[in-house]
Amino acid sequence: MKRFVTLTVALAAAIGLAAPAAAQQANTLKKIQDSGAITIGHRDASVPLSYYDDKQQPVGYAMDLCMRIVDAIKTNLKLPKLEVKYQLVTSANRIPLMANGTIDLECGSTTNNLERQKQVAFTITHFVTANRWVAKKSSNIKTLADLKGKTIVSTAGTTNIKQITEMNAAQNLGMNIISANGHPEAFQMVETGRAVAFVMDDILLYSLVAQSRAPGDYVISADALSVEPYGIMLRREDPAFKKVVDNAMIQTYKSGAINAIYEKWFLKPIPPRGINLNVPMSAALKKVIANPTDSGDPNAYK
């Protein structure tokens, strides 16, 4: 009986210690104020949203938006200075690194959906893309049915590979689906013939094609498999931090500052090679800018 009581007391003590730790982790503003620093998660090859320039510095559309958020946090906390630390993340580890407190904001090409909202939170949507595939024109792949029995690739840890896997099973397409560690590796598999198609968000496919040795050799599907709203990621159940972040995004939209930021990354030459993606702002994104939303429901963007 004594042993049972001891174990019970120990367990209660452990739970008591865990609760404050969890609460502290969710208080991102206090974490930032106490440390004088904020850690930004970024990507290395999600052009033009979040990627490395020729100096190995993280740049991009999402990074610019995150810097506006950082300025808003600095103002809110009345900090004379705020150190910005950078942490490279991948499709596979970005959510765990957010959940465990390693990063405070994730500024990349992350789809906001209802399933992910069970693990993390998202601020106002900053881009709306669609899940499509890229293939060589010579392969004559025009529809999803044309991929039946073929080898295709997508990036590990993405909504894209999950969706195409589910479609493969539901429609009995018999595709051989392989995963790549990053978007450039996946595109290279199509370049070298190891895969017929690469399934990914269309904006990322446009940028990979534009950077390739022979852009004219590739075609991106007209068919869209889904709508993918991108959001800057933050921890769940931290309403005070989310309010500051959301307000920074809403102010960026309502002030019109978003227009110059968008033009810089989608309608002008971008580093390091000066390519111009020439992707006009979509009707779906214009709708979000007029009526800001953090919805994870794809129907909200149709």
Secondary structure by P-SEA (a helix, b strand, c coil): caaaaaaaaaaaaaaaaaaaaaaaaaaaaaaaaaacbbbbbbbccccccbbbccccccccaaaaaaaaaaaaaaaaacccbbbbbbbbbccccaaaaaaaccccccccccccccccccccccccccbbbbbbbbbbcccccccccccccbbbbbbcccaaaaaaaaaaaaaccccbbbbbccaaaaaaaaaacccccccccaaaaaaaaaaccccccccccccccbbbbbbbccccccaaaaaaaaaaaaaaaaacaaaaaaaaccccccccccccccccccaaaaaaaacccccccccccc
